[in-house]
């Protein structure tokens, strides 16, 4: 059937022009009017033959007997639509020059299926009546007919919104979300934007809570519940949250959607994803009511996604900075319980930072690089004075006194005779860090408040 329809659309203009009596040039197809011997009206060939026969009418233009309208000195219509000539390359097929969408619209208009404003308004009134009488399934079908009767109109936008509303009140939430999205794709600044975002947020929250109450595998199909998607209820809810932020980034529910996404990831142990969304709330929505929770839970994410001293330490450094922000930004909002919890988090953070330096010092000591080991032991002593790990570091530091700074290199005399490459020579020019003094000079000056851990500094 589609092939037959396409053939009729292409053949209809040819039949109307009497193509059976005209031989078409394979490289040029002129449409819609053909005049025997001279080509279509308004073309140079036609005007060349008709110019001598034309009559000039002051104030109007040239008039040609048997042809409606007036023409200028070049034969172009002045008050009539010019004939459109379509140049067709012989190496391409005829259909290459046909605008299919425009042809379909024109064909539908010719057979009475084009836009019909009066019909659309009648169907819309009928649809509204069904909607008011809470016959939502029937109303959705009628609103769809309204859109087809008069597309690309304000009435069509209203009909699409009410169609989505009909799906919503009929508890067909997946269809409602899809229709809301379709409306925003056609008109991102729709007058219904606030209502659409509210509806989508409610649906996403329902899907998320349903999954928490009754979890399902993402690949398990939902065959009977029309309120949920066919697959992956939780994934669809997170996608709707994301669309809310993208479609209305400055709206009243944008920060709520981001926060809901972050909480969902946090509850399922996906701390990297949760941390990313908590950071979005902190940075993009500074006036959000969720700022305090985004800071507190963001700190928990950074502590929990840290995998140990053998892995990247950036989460700890970010957590350290976040602790400072919480103390400054929410100093007057923290109750005693929250202050105690923050101190516990800070202590856990300090312990992890100390363990990183302690393990690094152990690594250098085990491999005979005692100067480097002493540097990191001194760092632990300086930054974490008064803690058990600082006491252990002090003992380890003292035990390294008198030992060679680096392991003995086999055949070192022979190696020294070999020339060094450019890279090694460049490294040799880099000044070494000043090593720490022996442990006897500990406990001299108080540590600055910005230096985490409190205590004394090695000088």
C-alpha positions, -999 to 999 in steps of 0.1 A, spaced: 0 0 0 28 26 7 44 19 -27 10 24 -44 4 57 -26 39 69 -36 33 60 -72 0 79 -72 16 110 -57 43 111 -84 19 103 -112 -9 127 -102 8 159 -114 18 143 -146 -17 131 -154 -31 166 -145 -8 182 -170 -17 160 -199 16 142 -200 3 116 -224 5 142 -252 38 157 -242 73 142 -245 93 149 -214 130 159 -217 149 133 -196 170 160 -181 144 186 -174 109 182 -158 88 214 -158 58 215 -136 29 223 -132 19 238 -166 31 227 -200 23 248 -231 28 230 -264 58 243 -283 70 268 -258 74 251 -224 57 262 -192 43 296 -185 68 321 -172 99 304 -187 123 321 -211 113 299 -240 76 306 -235 81 343 -232 103 344 -263 74 331 -284 47 352 -266 64 385 -262 55 397 -297 19 388 -292 15 403 -258 -3 436 -250 11 461 -225 -15 474 -200 -3 506 -181 -1 500 -144 -6 462 -147 21 448 -171 21 426 -202 -10 405 -209 -10 374 -231 -42 362 -247 -55 330 -231 -32 332 -201 -44 345 -167 -25 373 -151 1 399 -161 39 396 -167 69 419 -166 94 426 -194 111 393 -188 79 372 -188 78 367 -151 43 366 -135 35 398 -115 3 389 -97 2 352 -102 23 323 -88 53 315 -110 57 281 -124 83 261 -106 109 244 -128 128 215 -113 161 207 -130 168 171 -128 202 155 -134 200 127 -159 223 106 -137 198 107 -109 163 92 -108 132 113 -111 123 108 -74 156 124 -63 141 159 -69 108 152 -52 104 166 -16 85 135 -2 72 152 29 59 182 9 44 159 -17 27 138 9 12 169 25 1 182 -9 -15 149 -18 -33 146 15 -46 182 9 -59 172 -26 -78 142 -13 -93 161 16 -70 149 44 -50 181 49 -53 206 77 -89 214 86 -92 242 112 -130 239 116 -129 202 119 -101 204 145 -121 228 166 -151 205 165 -131 175 175 -113 194 202 -146 205 218 -158 169 218 -125 158 233 -128 184 261 -163 172 269 -150 136 272 -122 148 294 -145 167 317 -167 136 320 -136 116 330 -137 94 300 -100 97 296 -93 68 273 -118 81 247 -106 116 252 -70 107 244 -81 92 211 -101 123 202 -73 147 211 -50 127 188 -75 133 160 -74 170 168 -37 171 163 -39 153 130 -67 176 118 -46 208 124 -10 201 131 16 228 139 -10 250 156 -16 263 191 -47 242 192 -26 211 184 -3 220 213 -32 223 237 -46 190 224 -13 172 229 -11 185 265 -46 173 273 -39 140 255 -10 135 279 -32 146 308 -58 120 297 -31 93 298 -20 106 333 -55 104 348 -61 71 331 -30 59 350 -11 51 318 20 68 330 45 57 303 23 70 275 18 102 295 56 108 299 62 101 262 35 125 251 48 152 275 83 147 260 69 149 225 52 182 232 84 197 247 104 185 216 80 204 194 79 235 216 105 237 243 90 270 257 55 256 259 30 275 281 23 241 297 60 236 308 54 241 345 25 216 346 44 191 325 75 192 348 53 187 378 35 157 363 68 142 352 83 146 386 53 129 403 55 100 378 93 96 383 89 97 421 61 70 419 83 48 397 113 52 421 92 44 452 76 15 435 110 0 427 121 5 463 90 -13 476 90 -40 450 123 -43 431 123 -58 396 151 -68 373 157 -42 346 154 -68 319 122 -84 333 92 -73 312 62 -57 329 33 -72 311 3 -63 332 8 -30 351 0 0 329 14 24 355 49 12 349 72 10 318 77 -23 300 113 -25 312 136 -9 339 112 11 360 140 26 381 161 35 350 131 53 334 125 73 366 161 85 366 158 94 329 127 115 337 146 133 365 173 141 340 149 154 314 133 177 341 167 193 347 175 196 310 140 209 299 136 234 328 171 239 343 160 270 362 126 258 372 115 251 408 119 213 405 153 211 388 173 209 420 147 184 434 152 162 404 190 162 407 188 156 445 164 127 440 188 112 415 217 116 439 198 100 467 187 70 445 224 63 436 235 68 473 209 42 486 221 17 461 258 22 469 267 39 436 288 65 454 306 79 423 273 87 406 258 100 438 288 123 444 286 137 409 249 147 414 254 161 449 282 182 435 257 194 408 233 206 435 262 224 454 275 242 424 246 248 401 218 255 427 234 276 455 200 287 467 186 252 469 170 240 501 190 208 496 224 225 501 230 211 536 221 175 527 241 178 495 272 188 515 267 162 543 259 133 519 285 144 495 311 141 522 299 105 529 302 97 492 338 108 491 347 88 522 330 57 510 342 57 474 379 59 486 393 25 481 424 26 503 460 38 503 469 18 471 444 38 451 437 74 441 437 98 470 417 126 454 385 116 472 402 123 506 415 157 495 381 166 482 365 154 514 390 175 534 379 206 515 343 198 519 347 195 557 360 231 557 331 243 536 305 227 559 321 243 590 321 277 573 288 276 554 267 259 580 283 269 613 251 282 627 229 254 615 247 224 629 232 209 661 254 190 686 247 156 671 257 169 636 288 185 650 298 152 667 292 133 635 313 158 615 342 154 640 340 116 636 341 120 598 370 144 601 389 119 624 382 91 599 395 113 571 427 122 590 433 85 597 430 76 560 454 105 551 479 94 577 477 58 565 486 69 529 518 85 541 526 57 565 522 30 538 543 51 514 571 54 540 570 16 546 573 10 509 605 31 506 619 15 538 613 -20 525 631 -12 493 661 5 510 653 41 501 657 53 537 659 90 529 625 89 513 611 68 541 623 93 567 607 121 547 573 105 549 577 93 585 585 129 594 554 141 575 532 117 596 548 130 628 543 166 618 507 164 606 493 139 631 512 145 663 496 129 694 481 100 675 492 64 678 503 63 642 525 94 648 542 76 677 549 46 655 563 69 628 586 85 653 600 52 664 605 41 628 622 74 620 647 69 649 654 34 638 665 46 604 693 68 618 727 58 605 714 37 577 723 45 540 700 69 522 695 45 493 703 9 485 736 -2 472 738 -3 435 756 -33 421 785 -25 398 780 12 406 816 21 397 812 6 362 778 23 358 792 56 367 817 53 339 788 51 313 774 84 300 739 94 312 712 101 287 695 135 284 666 125 305 687 114 335 708 146 332 676 167 333 664 149 364 697 154 381 693 192 378 660 191 399 667 202 435 658 177 461 633 184 489 648 193 522 647 163 544 633 164 579 656 168 609 659 140 635 631 133 658 648 151 687 637 184 673 600 176 674 575 197 693 588 231 686 562 255 670 524 251 670 509 240 638 488 265 618 450 260 619 450 253 581 472 223 586 449 193 592 455 172 623 467 198 648 498 195 669 534 205 661 556 210 631 590 195 624 615 223 619 
